[in-house]
Amino acid sequence: MTEIAFSDPPAVARAQVWRRLRRDRWAVGGGLTAALLITAAVAAPLLTGLAGTDPYTYDLDAVSGGGVPLGTGGGMGGDHWFGVEPMTGRDLFAIVVHGARVSLLVGVGATLVAVLLGVAIGATAGFAGGLWDALASRTTDVVFGFPSLIFMIALSAVAPPELPRLLIVVLVVGFFGWPPIARVVRAQTIALRHRTFVVAAVALGAKPHQVLWRHILPNLLPTVLVFGTMLIPSMIGMEAALSFLGVGVPPPTPSWGRTIGDAISWVQLDPMYLLFPGTALFAATLSFNLLGDGLRDALDPKLRELHR
């Protein structure tokens, strides 16, 4: 069975999207920054090995008796590129680089969980309609209006200690992130259900699961891709908030959120302790947002014209 959903062949459509995306300097910059951060996170042991440091070694000689880093810029120098952590003397460069692994892993992992749940619920509700649509829609509204941060804190605090905390954070954050994408996917599915190529597939005898899998979901991919890219920053921010509140990944595992939370009380004595992890968190969220905006405009250039 031949599926016709777009006026252009897939290869031509992909080339057009890629050409429009490359013209967007902000999107390209965001993509390069995101790629750089992901590369740094993956290569964190190598980078800290080159610097001769790691995020778990204490260097009490680098701090004063009161815990304040010795030297200018919070102890910045050849041995400690970003300075050191107050009280412990741990290398701040190693903390920031290894913290990227936690923040990006939670951001991407939780986004995958949210996207899978949102697409499954939204697509089936929009395609099936009836009782399942009503039940899924009301469930989405309930979860949407739930005080998710409070519940995340409670779940993280009472979770069994034998379960990996990082996995718990990914699942909890991802579970509360699916309602927005479910709403968007449901609306798109309802619109696609009445398109000519879907009606033709049904008329030719395609079963519901075949129509959903081979005709509906491929046409939802651009929407899901854009939404997922723009969801990653909020997931990273949520992990940072949980770690800031002390219910994220346990210490001494590096985390941007917990480092920023600890740096608040030292900002007047050691502003670099807040500057570097804060800048890394800002760069990560901004880069994914810019990339998501660029993907949205490249996939649907009509939106760009409306925004002008």
Buried (B, 14 or more C-beta within 10 A) or exposed (E): EEEEBEEEEEEEBEEBBEEBBEEBEBBBBBBEBBEEBBEBBEBBEEBBEEBEBBBBEBBEEBBEEEBBBBEEBBBBEEBBBBBBBBBBBBBBBBBBBBBBBBBBBBBBBBBBBBBBBBBBBBBBBBBBEEEBBEEBBEBBEEBBEEEBEEBBBEBBEEBEEEEEBBEBBBBBBBBBBBBBBBBBBBEBBBEBBEBEBBEBBBEEEBEEEEBBEEBBBBBBEBBBBBBBBBBBBBBBBBBBBBBBBBBBBEEEBBBBBBBBBBBEEBEEEBBBBBBBBBEBBEBBBBBBBBBBBBBBBBBBEEEBEEEE
